[in-house]
Amino acid sequence: PQLVGFQNSRNPGLHMPPARSGHRCVADNTNLYVFGGYNPDYDESGGQENEDYPLFRELWRYHFATGTWQQIRTEGYMPTELASMSAVLHGNNLLVFGGTGIPFGENNGNDVHVCNVKYKRWSLLNCRGKKPNRIYGQAMAIINSFLYVFGGTTGYIYSTDLHRLDLNTREWIHLKPNNPPDDLPEERYRHEIAHDRQRIYILGGGTSWTSYPLDKIHAYNLETNSWEEISTKPHDKIGYPAPRRCHSCVQIRNDVFLCGGYNGEVIVADLWKINLQTFQWTKLPAVMPEPAYFHCAAVTPAGCMYIHGGVVNIHENKRTGSLFKIWLVVPSLLELCWERLLKAHPQLAQLPTMQLLHLGLTQELIERLK
C-alpha cells in the first residue's frame, strides 16, 4: 500500500508553540513533546513576554487524541542551552544533553538534564567520569542502558568524539576506537544516528561550510570498538539522497527514515528510507509540505512520524510553527479505527473513565485520551 502524504495535524485551539528552529522532539503513544528552540524574530518569539528571547525555555506537549497543544508547567531546573541539544525519551524520562545558548558557541552545555514527563519535574543527572566537552549539534541514542553521544561542535571546533554514559552507574567514558586516526569519520555536527544494537550509524551532518554525502555511512561497531565504513546501495533511478545536515531522522526497527535538511545551497523536502540490513536507499513518494531544516521529528510506537517547525526560508531567515504527520508503516487496524473514532467523536476525551470503559474502550486507549 502507498503511504499517504504528509497531513497537517489538526489544532482546534489557537494556543500553540511559536515558530522555531533548533528544537528537539520525542514521542510516545499519547503525546509529542517539544523542547527548546530559537527564533530571532522578536514578535514571533513572544517579544517582551519571552524573557529568554531569542530562545524558548519551554516544554510543549501535543496531545494526539485531541489534537491540542499545551505548554507544560514543570518544576525543577530547566536547562538554558536551548538550541541544537539532543533529546531522547527513556520510559517517562526525557533526557536532554548538550546544546547552546546565545551567542551560539558561547554558552554550551555538557550536563544531562532529565524531565519526568509524567510528574513534570526536571532534575540534573549526577554523573561521574570525564564528561564530553560542552557541545551542541551532537547526536545520541540509548542502547542497552548506555547513552552514546557522537560528534557536535563547540562553535569553533567540530568533533569526532564518541562518549558513553552508563545509565545504571552514571559514569561517562570517552571511547577510544581501535582505528588509526585517519580512519575516523569526519568531524561534524547536526548529523543523526541510528543503530541495530550492534552498530551505531552516522547519517549526514557537516560543518558550517559543508554537508556530508550518504553514499557511504560510518558505523561504530560496539563489539569490536572500531569504526567501519559501509557502502550503501543507490536508488536504481535517482541514485543517493543529496548530502545534508540539520535534517531529521527516525527509526522503526531496521528501517531508518531521513527527512528534509540543508546542503549549503537549498533546503530539501524529500523523505528517504534506508534499511540497516540491506543498506538499500528507497525514496518515498511523499515530500514535506514545506522544505525545512533545523526542524525536529519523532515517531510514535505505532509508526506515525510527526515533523515540527524549522527554517523554511534562508534569505528571509524565516521559521515555521507547522506540525505535519505521516504514517511510515501501514497503520494497524486498531490505529485506523482509533483515528476514525476520534474524528467522529471529538468530545470523547471529556467523558469520565467509567463511561469510556462502559462504551468498550480499553484501559490503554483511555490513557491515550486523558
C-alpha positions as CSV (number, residue, x, y, z in Angstrom):
1,P,0.0,0.0,0.0
2,Q,1.2,3.5,-0.8
3,L,2.0,5.7,2.2
4,V,-0.3,8.6,2.5
5,G,1.4,12.0,2.1
6,F,2.0,14.4,5.0
7,Q,-1.1,15.6,6.7
8,N,-1.5,18.8,8.5
9,S,-2.1,17.9,12.1
10,R,-5.4,19.4,13.4
11,N,-5.2,22.0,16.1
12,P,-8.6,23.1,17.3
13,G,-7.1,25.6,19.8
14,L,-5.1,28.6,18.7
15,H,-2.7,28.1,21.6
16,M,0.4,26.5,20.0
17,P,4.2,26.9,20.1
18,P,5.5,29.9,18.1
19,A,7.6,29.2,15.0
20,R,11.1,27.9,15.9
21,S,14.2,26.0,14.9
22,G,17.0,24.1,16.6
23,H,14.5,22.5,19.0
24,R,14.0,18.7,19.6
25,C,11.0,16.5,20.0
26,V,10.2,13.0,21.2
27,A,7.0,10.9,21.1
28,D,5.2,8.2,22.9
29,N,1.8,6.7,22.2
30,T,0.0,9.7,23.6
31,N,2.0,12.9,23.1
32,L,4.6,14.6,21.1
33,Y,7.0,16.6,23.5
34,V,8.8,19.6,22.0
35,F,11.6,21.2,23.9
36,G,13.6,24.4,23.4
37,G,14.2,26.2,20.1
38,Y,15.2,29.6,18.7
39,N,13.7,32.4,16.7
40,P,15.4,35.7,16.2
41,D,12.1,37.4,15.1
42,Y,11.2,39.5,18.2
43,D,7.5,39.4,17.6
44,E,7.2,35.8,16.6
45,S,9.2,34.7,19.7
46,G,6.9,36.4,22.1
47,G,8.5,39.8,22.4
48,Q,8.6,41.2,25.9
49,E,6.7,38.2,27.2
50,N,9.7,35.9,26.4
51,E,12.5,36.7,28.9
52,D,14.7,34.1,27.1
53,Y,14.4,35.8,23.7
54,P,15.6,34.7,21.1
55,L,15.4,31.2,22.7
56,F,12.4,29.3,24.1
57,R,12.9,27.9,27.5
58,E,9.8,25.8,27.5
59,L,8.4,22.3,27.1
60,W,5.3,21.8,25.0
61,R,3.1,18.8,24.6
62,Y,0.9,18.0,21.6
63,H,-1.8,15.5,22.5
64,F,-2.6,13.2,19.6
65,A,-6.1,12.2,20.6
66,T,-7.5,15.7,20.9
67,G,-5.1,17.5,18.5
68,T,-4.3,20.1,21.1
69,W,-1.1,21.8,22.3
70,Q,-0.3,22.6,25.9
71,Q,2.7,24.3,27.4
72,I,3.8,22.1,30.3
73,R,4.5,23.9,33.6
74,T,7.4,22.0,35.1
75,E,9.2,22.0,38.4
76,G,12.9,21.9,38.9
77,Y,15.7,23.5,36.8
78,M,15.0,23.6,33.1
79,P,18.3,23.8,31.1
80,T,19.2,27.1,29.5
81,E,21.1,25.5,26.5
82,L,18.1,25.6,24.2
83,A,19.3,25.2,20.6
84,S,20.7,22.0,19.0
85,M,20.7,20.0,22.2
86,S,20.0,16.2,21.9
87,A,16.9,14.6,23.4
88,V,15.7,11.0,23.8
89,L,12.8,9.5,25.7
90,H,13.6,6.7,28.1
91,G,10.4,5.4,29.6
92,N,8.8,8.5,31.2
93,N,12.1,10.3,31.3
94,L,13.1,12.9,28.7
95,L,16.9,13.0,28.7
96,V,18.4,16.3,27.3
97,F,22.1,16.7,26.7
98,G,24.4,19.5,25.4
99,G,23.0,22.4,23.4
100,T,23.9,26.0,23.2
101,G,22.6,29.4,24.4
102,I,23.1,32.8,22.8
103,P,25.5,33.7,21.2
104,F,25.8,30.3,19.7
105,G,29.0,28.6,20.8
106,E,29.4,30.9,23.8
107,N,27.1,29.1,26.3
108,N,27.3,25.4,25.6
109,G,26.2,22.6,28.0
110,N,27.5,19.2,28.9
111,D,25.1,18.1,31.6
112,V,22.4,15.5,31.3
113,H,19.1,17.1,32.4
114,V,16.1,14.7,32.9
115,C,12.5,15.7,32.8
116,N,10.0,13.1,34.1
117,V,7.1,13.9,31.7
118,K,4.6,12.1,34.0
119,Y,5.5,14.1,37.1
120,K,6.6,17.2,35.1
121,R,9.8,17.6,37.1
122,W,13.3,18.4,35.9
123,S,16.4,17.1,37.6
124,L,20.1,17.0,36.9
125,L,21.7,13.6,36.4
126,N,24.7,13.5,38.7
127,C,27.4,11.8,36.7
128,R,31.0,10.6,37.3
129,G,33.9,10.2,34.9
130,K,35.1,12.5,32.2
131,K,32.1,14.3,30.6
132,P,32.1,15.2,26.9
133,N,33.2,18.8,26.1
134,R,30.5,21.5,26.2
135,I,29.0,20.9,22.8
136,Y,25.9,21.3,20.6
137,G,24.6,19.7,17.4
138,Q,25.8,16.2,18.6
139,A,23.6,13.1,18.1
140,M,22.8,10.5,20.7
141,A,21.0,7.2,21.3
142,I,20.3,4.8,24.1
143,I,21.4,1.2,23.5
144,N,21.2,-1.4,26.3
145,S,21.2,1.1,29.2
146,F,24.1,3.1,27.7
147,L,23.7,6.6,26.3
148,Y,26.1,7.1,23.3
149,V,26.9,10.6,22.2
150,F,28.8,11.3,18.9
151,G,30.2,14.5,17.3
152,G,29.0,18.0,17.8
153,T,30.8,21.4,17.9
154,T,32.0,23.9,20.5
155,G,31.1,26.6,17.9
156,Y,34.7,26.6,16.8
157,I,35.9,23.0,16.7
158,Y,33.9,20.1,15.2
159,S,34.3,16.8,16.9
160,T,34.5,13.1,16.1
161,D,34.4,12.1,19.8
162,L,32.4,9.2,21.0
163,H,31.3,9.1,24.6
164,R,29.2,6.6,26.5
165,L,27.2,7.1,29.7
166,D,26.3,4.1,31.7
167,L,22.7,4.9,32.9
168,N,23.0,2.5,35.8
169,T,26.3,3.6,37.3
170,R,26.1,7.1,35.8
171,E,29.6,7.1,34.7
172,W,30.9,8.7,31.5
173,I,33.7,7.2,29.5
174,H,35.4,8.6,26.4
175,L,35.6,5.7,23.9
176,K,38.9,5.3,22.1
177,P,38.2,3.3,18.9
178,N,40.9,1.0,17.6
179,N,41.2,2.7,14.3
180,P,44.2,4.7,13.1
181,P,43.4,8.5,13.4
182,D,42.9,8.9,9.6
183,D,40.3,6.2,9.6
184,L,37.7,8.0,11.7
185,P,34.5,9.7,10.5
186,E,35.0,13.3,9.5
187,E,34.2,15.8,12.4
188,R,30.7,17.1,12.1
189,Y,27.6,18.5,13.8
190,R,23.8,18.3,13.1
191,H,24.1,14.7,11.9
192,E,21.7,12.0,13.1
193,I,22.3,8.5,14.3
194,A,20.6,5.1,14.0
195,H,21.6,1.7,15.5
196,D,20.8,-2.0,15.3
197,R,22.2,-2.8,18.8
198,Q,25.5,-3.9,17.3
199,R,26.5,-0.8,15.3
200,I,25.8,2.9,15.5
201,Y,25.3,4.5,12.1
202,I,26.2,8.2,11.5
203,L,23.9,9.8,8.9
204,G,24.8,13.0,7.2
205,G,25.7,16.2,9.1
206,G,28.5,18.6,8.3
207,T,30.1,21.9,9.4
208,S,29.1,25.4,8.7
209,W,30.6,25.1,5.2
210,T,30.0,21.5,4.2
211,S,27.5,18.7,4.2
212,Y,28.5,15.0,4.1
213,P,27.2,12.6,1.4
214,L,25.1,9.5,2.1
215,D,26.7,7.0,-0.4
216,K,28.9,5.8,2.4
217,I,28.0,5.6,6.1
218,H,30.3,5.4,9.1
219,A,29.4,2.8,11.6
220,Y,30.8,2.2,15.1
221,N,30.9,-1.5,15.9
222,L,30.1,-1.9,19.7
223,E,31.6,-5.3,19.8
224,T,35.0,-4.6,18.1
225,N,35.2,-0.9,19.4
226,S,36.1,0.2,15.9
227,W,34.7,2.4,13.1
228,E,33.7,0.8,9.8
229,E,32.7,2.4,6.5
230,I,29.7,0.9,4.8
231,S,28.8,1.5,1.1
232,T,25.1,2.0,0.7
233,K,23.1,0.9,-2.3
234,P,21.6,3.7,-4.5
235,H,18.0,4.0,-5.7
236,D,18.1,2.4,-9.1
237,K,16.8,5.6,-10.9
238,I,17.9,8.6,-8.9
239,G,20.9,7.4,-7.0
240,Y,21.7,8.5,-3.5
241,P,19.9,11.1,-1.3
242,A,21.6,14.5,-1.6
243,P,24.2,15.3,1.1
244,R,22.6,17.1,4.0
245,R,22.9,18.5,7.6
246,C,20.2,19.7,10.0
247,H,17.8,17.0,8.8
248,S,15.7,14.7,10.9
249,C,15.8,11.0,11.3
250,V,13.6,8.4,12.9
251,Q,13.9,4.7,13.1
252,I,11.3,1.8,13.0
253,R,13.0,-1.5,13.7
254,N,15.6,-1.9,10.8
255,D,14.3,1.0,8.7
256,V,15.6,4.5,9.1
257,F,13.8,7.5,7.7
258,L,15.6,10.7,6.7
259,C,13.6,13.9,6.1
260,G,14.5,17.4,4.9
261,G,17.7,19.2,5.8
262,Y,20.1,21.7,4.1
263,N,23.1,21.1,1.8
264,G,24.6,24.6,1.9
265,E,22.6,25.8,-1.0
266,V,19.0,24.6,-0.9
267,I,16.6,23.3,1.7
268,V,15.5,19.8,0.8
269,A,12.0,18.4,1.3
270,D,12.5,14.7,0.4
271,L,11.8,11.7,2.5
272,W,14.2,8.7,2.2
273,K,14.4,5.3,3.8
274,I,17.4,3.1,4.4
275,N,17.3,-0.5,5.6
276,L,20.0,-1.4,8.0
277,Q,20.2,-5.0,6.8
278,T,20.5,-4.4,3.1
279,F,21.7,-0.7,3.1
280,Q,19.4,-0.1,0.2
281,W,18.1,3.5,-0.2
282,T,14.5,4.0,-1.1
283,K,12.9,7.3,-1.9
284,L,9.4,7.6,-0.6
285,P,6.7,9.3,-2.7
286,A,5.8,11.9,0.0
287,V,7.5,15.3,0.2
288,M,7.4,17.7,3.1
289,P,4.7,20.3,2.5
290,E,7.3,23.0,3.4
291,P,11.0,22.2,2.8
292,A,12.7,22.7,6.2
293,Y,15.9,22.3,8.1
294,F,16.7,22.6,11.8
295,H,13.3,21.1,12.3
296,C,12.5,18.2,14.6
297,A,10.8,14.8,14.0
298,A,9.7,11.9,16.2
299,V,7.9,8.7,15.5
300,T,5.2,7.1,17.7
301,P,5.5,3.4,18.7
302,A,2.7,2.8,16.2
303,G,4.7,4.1,13.3
304,C,3.4,7.7,12.7
305,M,6.0,10.4,12.2
306,Y,5.4,14.0,13.3
307,I,7.5,16.8,12.0
308,H,7.6,20.2,13.7
309,G,9.0,23.7,12.9
310,G,12.3,24.5,11.3
311,V,13.8,27.1,9.0
312,V,11.8,27.4,5.7
313,N,13.4,30.4,4.0
314,I,17.1,31.1,4.1
315,H,17.1,34.6,2.6
316,E,14.4,35.9,4.9
317,N,15.6,33.7,7.8
318,K,12.1,32.6,8.3
319,R,10.9,29.8,10.6
320,T,7.6,27.9,10.8
321,G,5.5,26.5,13.6
322,S,3.7,23.9,11.5
323,L,3.1,20.4,12.5
324,F,2.8,17.6,10.0
325,K,2.3,13.8,10.3
326,I,2.8,10.9,8.1
327,W,2.4,7.1,8.6
328,L,5.7,5.4,7.8
329,V,4.1,1.9,8.1
330,V,0.7,0.6,7.2
331,P,-1.3,1.5,10.3
332,S,-2.7,-1.4,12.3
333,L,-6.5,-1.9,12.3
334,L,-6.5,-0.6,15.9
335,E,-4.8,2.7,14.9
336,L,-7.1,3.1,11.8
337,C,-10.2,2.6,14.0
338,W,-8.9,4.8,16.7
339,E,-8.3,7.7,14.3
340,R,-11.7,7.2,12.8
341,L,-13.4,7.1,16.2
342,L,-11.6,10.3,17.4
343,K,-12.6,12.1,14.2
344,A,-16.3,11.1,14.6
345,H,-16.4,11.8,18.3
346,P,-14.1,14.6,19.2
347,Q,-15.8,15.0,22.6
348,L,-14.7,11.6,23.8
349,A,-11.9,13.0,25.9
350,Q,-14.5,14.9,28.1
351,L,-16.2,11.7,29.2
352,P,-15.5,10.1,32.6
353,T,-13.3,7.0,32.6
354,M,-16.2,4.7,33.8
355,Q,-18.3,5.8,30.9
356,L,-15.5,5.1,28.5
357,L,-15.0,1.6,29.9
358,H,-18.7,1.1,29.6
359,L,-18.5,2.1,25.9
360,G,-15.9,-0.7,25.4
361,L,-12.7,1.3,25.3
362,T,-9.6,-0.5,26.7
363,Q,-7.6,0.9,29.6
364,E,-4.7,1.6,27.1
365,L,-6.9,3.7,24.8
366,I,-8.4,5.6,27.8
367,E,-4.9,6.5,28.9
368,R,-4.2,7.9,25.4
369,L,-7.3,10.0,25.6
370,K,-6.6,11.6,29.0
